[in-house]
Amino acid sequence: MQEPKPPLKFKIKINSQRENNLYGKAIFHDNTYKLVVKPTEDNDNIKIPFKILGIMNEPHLVRLSGITGAYTEFRLEVHESPKNIEIYSSSIIDDVKTSKKKYDTVEIFVN
């Protein structure tokens, strides 16, 4: 049996909400990125500011979680972003916007 791959893990803090968008910061390997979460009507996806061989342009499980045990997860396509971490998902917005302080981690579980 093959060992599961560890998830890509980002520490996050959502600081503000304007209209239907959430804004904050994400930390990955001591690098800080701007985090933007926006609703979308069609292709739910996550964009990260670097390429990871073998996972780009494919759907993977993305989980937002917190120390309280709260979590929400969806299958999102992973794409490259020029400089920010961007999540486009109306479902995630609906789950997170009412309790932003519960969530402090984003994980991408690689298939």
Number of C-alpha atoms within 10 A of each C-alpha: 3 4 5 9 9 10 15 12 18 22 19 22 19 21 12 12 14 7 6 12 15 20 16 16 17 22 18 12 8 9 8 15 19 16 22 21 23 18 17 14 9 9 10 20 21 24 23 19 14 14 13 11 6 9 16 16 14 14 20 19 16 24 21 23 20 18 10 9 8 12 17 15 16 17 16 22 20 23 20 17 14 9 13 18 24 21 24 22 20 18 16 19 19 12 14 20 16 9 10 17 12 18 22 19 18 22 17 23 18 16 12
